[in-house]
């Protein structure tokens, strides 16, 4: 094929591609224009200016996608493309034509609730050098921008700074992002932003679940700001979908007048600071204090990166803690014991000077007070003690945290305080910082296990603990169940606790309890506890005792009389 024919072929393919993409763009706008929920959606909050602020086009011959959400549909698609453009062709021929179409449609809808104050149009195109990703158009409606700024000002003044009532999570969802938006606020006032976030916390402090939602929304907005806006200015960032981003400091990047932190304690920074670094430090502390265990490394990373930029405050925080707590709450020095807490590393150092119940009582009270103040529940203990006691349960981590609670459990007079600790510490999806893998343990585990094996009066505590266990990431409940059965056997009082515990067991647990259930009375106790459960839960409870459901059915066939009836009822409860 000569060059002329090749050129004609490419021109034809280009026109076909453009026609397909233009049609897809128009289809998207037409589909949104007939939606009946636009006005209703926008009216939920005064902080949402428009429904859409972003669309992208992904060109695939015959399957072109236009959407407001980038779901990564381009992954792996390049190898199947039948046409590949050059980057120059995309920029000089495709981009102007598509932008013209989008601008025309925006002219129709820009002043309606369909379009936000800003609108970004992005594209992904197959080229000979790989998938080319471009921002094709950045549109800003200045009139809407000013209106939104006025709404934000009104909201922060009336609802936050002078407000007295709890706020809506939806409002926070928009406000948290707006305050960090460089188009809305080209010059960030960190102190003012932090003050708004803290005011949201204050107004919602009486509603625990709502407060957690507000905090998570704020932390998410801060994280996006840190990772997408702030840190890339000073670090080369290698992004990964499977692990934490990797940051390499750009040459010559240190704190300057615009960056520097205020060189004060964190609570003073929050009140007086006005630099972006304060926002990064605030984000780190919020993550470390309120996010689940798996998020803590990100908060620590933010502090380490701030230190690399020369932040003296970050360096102090890494050494002494965030400063979010009063000094008397993080340091205790008495004749019997000394305790030091660092929330950045979620570590409590305990030095027992004089072994005895008084030392452990003082240390436990120190820990309880810390947790009640919001100290990370995924903490761990660094213990200096001459006593090396562990719980009589095989398979638990031989950690300092384990040893501290096992030592304390030796004093019966401390058992009520240990129960108080456990009820404060228990938190689903959190784990002690010095456990991992199959030895992961939810906070409160050692106290609950030890108390549960010491007396039947702590059976309700075991039930409450098991109700919070994350059985996808923790296995040590199996170890406790084995010890529990060895201690109490099968009684009318132990069966309810056994069933509640088995609901959180794993497939690896096997119990030697069949001889116990030769007695019809004990089968009746078991049936009474499982008959109201879902069939899949019944299967989980019965498996460690009887094995696969088929085995239970086979046992029922061989039995007779009352025993046969009870085994059949158990099988039916398991859905067999």
PENORUR-V422577 format. One record per residue. RES is the residue in three letters. SS is DSSP state (H for helix, E for strand, L for the rest). OMEGA is omega as a letter, one per 30 degrees, with the letter a starting at -180 (* if undefined). Layout:
BEGIN
<<RES;SS;OMEGA> <RES;SS;OMEGA>>
END
This chain:
BEGIN
<<UNK;L;a> <UNK;L;a> <UNK;H;a> <UNK;H;l> <UNK;H;l> <UNK;H;l> <UNK;H;l> <UNK;H;l> <UNK;H;l> <UNK;H;l> <UNK;H;l> <UNK;H;l> <UNK;H;l> <UNK;H;a> <UNK;H;l> <UNK;H;l> <UNK;H;l> <UNK;H;l> <UNK;H;a> <UNK;H;a> <UNK;H;l> <UNK;H;l> <UNK;H;a> <UNK;H;l> <UNK;H;l> <UNK;H;l> <UNK;H;a> <UNK;H;l> <UNK;H;a> <UNK;H;l> <UNK;H;a> <UNK;H;a> <UNK;H;a> <UNK;L;l> <UNK;L;a> <UNK;L;a> <UNK;L;a> <UNK;H;a> <UNK;H;a> <UNK;H;a> <UNK;H;a> <UNK;H;a> <UNK;L;l> <UNK;L;a> <UNK;L;l> <UNK;L;a> <UNK;L;l> <UNK;L;a> <UNK;L;a> <UNK;L;a> <UNK;L;a> <UNK;E;l> <UNK;E;a> <UNK;E;l> <UNK;E;l> <UNK;E;l> <UNK;E;l> <UNK;E;a> <UNK;L;l> <UNK;L;a> <UNK;L;l> <UNK;L;a> <UNK;L;a> <UNK;L;a> <UNK;E;l> <UNK;E;a> <UNK;E;l> <UNK;L;l> <UNK;L;l> <UNK;L;a> <UNK;L;l> <UNK;L;a> <UNK;L;l> <UNK;L;a> <UNK;L;l> <UNK;L;a> <UNK;L;a> <UNK;H;a> <UNK;H;a> <UNK;H;a> <UNK;L;l> <UNK;L;l> <UNK;L;l> <UNK;L;a> <UNK;E;l> <UNK;L;l> <UNK;H;l> <UNK;H;a> <UNK;H;l> <UNK;H;a> <UNK;H;a> <UNK;H;a> <UNK;H;a> <UNK;H;a> <UNK;H;a> <UNK;H;a> <UNK;H;a> <UNK;H;l> <UNK;H;l> <UNK;H;l> <UNK;H;a> <UNK;H;l> <UNK;H;l> <UNK;H;l> <UNK;H;l> <UNK;H;l> <UNK;H;l> <UNK;H;a> <UNK;H;a> <UNK;L;a> <UNK;L;l> <UNK;L;l> <UNK;L;a> <UNK;L;a> <UNK;E;l> <UNK;E;a> <UNK;E;l> <UNK;E;a> <UNK;E;a> <UNK;E;l> <UNK;E;a> <UNK;E;a> <UNK;E;l> <UNK;E;a> <UNK;E;l> <UNK;E;l> <UNK;E;a> <UNK;L;l> <UNK;L;a> <UNK;E;a> <UNK;E;a> <UNK;E;l> <UNK;E;a> <UNK;E;l> <UNK;E;a> <UNK;E;a> <UNK;E;l> <UNK;E;a> <UNK;E;l> <UNK;E;l> <UNK;L;a> <UNK;H;l> <UNK;H;l> <UNK;H;l> <UNK;H;a> <UNK;H;l> <UNK;H;l> <UNK;H;l> <UNK;H;l> <UNK;H;l> <UNK;H;l> <UNK;H;l> <UNK;H;l> <UNK;H;a> <UNK;H;a> <UNK;H;a> <UNK;H;a> <UNK;H;a> <UNK;H;a> <UNK;H;a> <UNK;H;l> <UNK;L;a> <UNK;L;l> <UNK;L;a> <UNK;L;l> <UNK;L;a> <UNK;L;a> <UNK;L;l> <UNK;H;l> <UNK;H;l> <UNK;H;l> <UNK;H;l> <UNK;H;l> <UNK;H;a> <UNK;H;a> <UNK;H;l> <UNK;H;a> <UNK;H;a> <UNK;L;a> <UNK;L;a> <UNK;L;a> <UNK;L;l> <UNK;L;l> <UNK;L;a> <UNK;L;a> <UNK;L;l> <UNK;L;a> <UNK;L;l> <UNK;L;a> <UNK;H;a> <UNK;H;a> <UNK;H;l> <UNK;H;a> <UNK;H;l> <UNK;H;l> <UNK;H;l> <UNK;H;a> <UNK;H;l> <UNK;H;l> <UNK;H;l> <UNK;H;a> <UNK;H;a> <UNK;H;a> <UNK;L;a> <UNK;L;a> <UNK;L;a> <UNK;L;a> <UNK;H;a> <UNK;H;l> <UNK;H;l> <UNK;H;l> <UNK;H;l> <UNK;H;l> <UNK;H;a> <UNK;H;a> <UNK;H;l> <UNK;H;l> <UNK;H;a> <UNK;H;l> <UNK;H;l> <UNK;H;l> <UNK;H;l> <UNK;H;l> <UNK;H;l> <UNK;H;a> <UNK;H;a> <UNK;H;a> <UNK;H;a> <UNK;H;a> <UNK;H;a> <UNK;H;l> <UNK;H;l> <UNK;H;a> <UNK;L;a> <UNK;E;l> <UNK;E;a> <UNK;E;l> <UNK;E;a> <UNK;L;l> <UNK;L;l> <UNK;L;a> <UNK;L;l> <UNK;L;a> <UNK;L;l> <UNK;L;l> <UNK;E;a> <UNK;E;l> <UNK;E;a> <UNK;E;l> <UNK;L;a> <UNK;L;l> <UNK;L;a> <UNK;L;l> <UNK;L;l> <UNK;L;l> <UNK;L;a> <UNK;L;a> <UNK;L;a> <UNK;L;a> <UNK;L;l> <UNK;L;a> <UNK;L;l> <UNK;L;l> <UNK;L;l> <UNK;L;a> <UNK;H;a> <UNK;H;l> <UNK;H;l> <UNK;H;a> <UNK;H;a> <UNK;H;a> <UNK;H;a> <UNK;L;l> <UNK;L;a> <UNK;L;l> <UNK;H;l> <UNK;H;l> <UNK;H;l> <UNK;H;l> <UNK;H;l> <UNK;H;l> <UNK;H;l> <UNK;H;a> <UNK;H;a> <UNK;H;l> <UNK;H;l> <UNK;H;a> <UNK;H;a> <UNK;H;a> <UNK;H;a> <UNK;L;l> <UNK;L;a> <UNK;H;a> <UNK;H;l> <UNK;H;a> <UNK;H;a> <UNK;H;l> <UNK;H;l> <UNK;H;l> <UNK;H;l> <UNK;H;l> <UNK;H;l> <UNK;H;a> <UNK;H;l> <UNK;H;l> <UNK;H;l> <UNK;H;l> <UNK;H;l> <UNK;L;l> <UNK;L;a> <UNK;L;l> <UNK;H;l> <UNK;H;l> <UNK;H;l> <UNK;H;l> <UNK;H;a> <UNK;H;l> <UNK;H;a> <UNK;H;a> <UNK;H;a> <UNK;L;a> <UNK;L;a> <UNK;L;a> <UNK;L;a> <UNK;L;l> <UNK;L;a> <UNK;H;a> <UNK;H;l> <UNK;H;a> <UNK;H;a> <UNK;E;l> <UNK;E;l> <UNK;E;l> <UNK;L;a> <UNK;L;a> <UNK;L;a> <UNK;E;l> <UNK;E;a> <UNK;E;l> <UNK;E;a> <UNK;E;l> <UNK;E;a> <UNK;L;l> <UNK;L;l> <UNK;L;a> <UNK;L;a> <UNK;E;l> <UNK;E;l> <UNK;E;a> <UNK;E;l> <UNK;E;l> <UNK;E;l> <UNK;L;a> <UNK;L;a> <UNK;L;l> <UNK;L;a> <UNK;H;a> <UNK;H;a> <UNK;H;a> <UNK;H;l> <UNK;H;a> <UNK;H;l> <UNK;H;l> <UNK;H;l> <UNK;H;l> <UNK;H;a> <UNK;H;a> <UNK;H;a> <UNK;H;l> <UNK;H;a> <UNK;H;l> <UNK;H;l> <UNK;L;l> <UNK;L;l> <UNK;L;a> <UNK;L;l> <UNK;L;l> <UNK;L;a> <UNK;L;l> <UNK;E;a> <UNK;E;l> <UNK;E;a> <UNK;E;l> <UNK;E;a> <UNK;L;l> <UNK;L;a> <UNK;L;l> <UNK;L;a> <UNK;L;l> <UNK;L;l> <UNK;L;a> <UNK;L;a> <UNK;L;a> <UNK;L;l> <UNK;L;l> <UNK;L;l> <UNK;L;l> <UNK;L;a> <UNK;L;l> <UNK;H;l> <UNK;H;l> <UNK;H;a> <UNK;H;a> <UNK;H;a> <UNK;H;l> <UNK;H;l> <UNK;H;a> <UNK;H;a> <UNK;H;l> <UNK;L;a> <UNK;L;a> <UNK;H;a> <UNK;H;l> <UNK;H;a> <UNK;H;l> <UNK;H;l> <UNK;H;l> <UNK;H;l> <UNK;H;l> <UNK;H;l> <UNK;H;a> <UNK;H;a> <UNK;H;l> <UNK;H;a> <UNK;H;a> <UNK;L;l> <UNK;L;l> <UNK;L;l> <UNK;L;l> <UNK;L;a> <UNK;L;l> <UNK;L;a> <UNK;L;a> <UNK;L;l> <UNK;L;l> <UNK;L;l> <UNK;H;a> <UNK;H;l> <UNK;H;l> <UNK;L;l> <UNK;L;l> <UNK;L;l> <UNK;L;a> <UNK;L;a> <UNK;H;a> <UNK;H;l> <UNK;H;a> <UNK;H;a> <UNK;H;a> <UNK;H;l> <UNK;H;a> <UNK;H;l> <UNK;H;a> <UNK;H;a> <UNK;L;l> <UNK;H;a> <UNK;H;a> <UNK;H;l> <UNK;H;l> <UNK;H;l> <UNK;H;l> <UNK;H;l> <UNK;H;a> <UNK;H;l> <UNK;H;a> <UNK;H;l> <UNK;L;a> <UNK;L;a> <UNK;L;l> <UNK;L;a> <UNK;L;l> <UNK;L;a> <UNK;L;l> <UNK;L;a> <UNK;L;a> <UNK;H;l> <UNK;H;l> <UNK;H;a> <UNK;H;l> <UNK;H;a> <UNK;H;l> <UNK;H;a> <UNK;H;l> <UNK;H;a> <UNK;H;l> <UNK;H;a> <UNK;H;a> <UNK;H;a> <UNK;L;a> <UNK;L;l> <UNK;L;l> <UNK;L;l> <UNK;L;a> <UNK;H;a> <UNK;H;l> <UNK;H;l> <UNK;H;l> <UNK;H;a> <UNK;H;l> <UNK;H;l> <UNK;H;a> <UNK;H;l> <UNK;L;l> <UNK;L;a> <UNK;L;l> <UNK;L;a> <UNK;L;a> <UNK;L;a> <UNK;L;l> <UNK;L;a> <UNK;L;l> <UNK;L;a> <UNK;L;a> <UNK;L;l> <UNK;L;l> <UNK;H;a> <UNK;H;l> <UNK;H;a> <UNK;L;a> <UNK;H;a> <UNK;H;a> <UNK;H;l> <UNK;H;l> <UNK;H;l> <UNK;H;a> <UNK;H;l> <UNK;H;a> <UNK;H;a> <UNK;H;a> <UNK;H;a> <UNK;L;l> <UNK;L;a> <UNK;L;l> <UNK;L;a> <UNK;H;a> <UNK;H;l> <UNK;H;l> <UNK;H;l> <UNK;H;l> <UNK;H;a> <UNK;H;a> <UNK;H;a> <UNK;H;a> <UNK;H;a> <UNK;H;a> <UNK;H;a> <UNK;L;a> <UNK;L;a> <UNK;H;a> <UNK;H;l> <UNK;H;l> <UNK;H;l> <UNK;H;l> <UNK;H;l> <UNK;H;a> <UNK;H;a> <UNK;H;a> <UNK;H;a> <UNK;L;l> <UNK;L;l> <UNK;H;a> <UNK;H;a> <UNK;H;l> <UNK;H;a> <UNK;H;a> <UNK;H;l> <UNK;H;l> <UNK;H;l> <UNK;H;l> <UNK;H;l> <UNK;H;l> <UNK;H;l> <UNK;H;l> <UNK;L;l> <UNK;L;a> <UNK;L;*>>
END
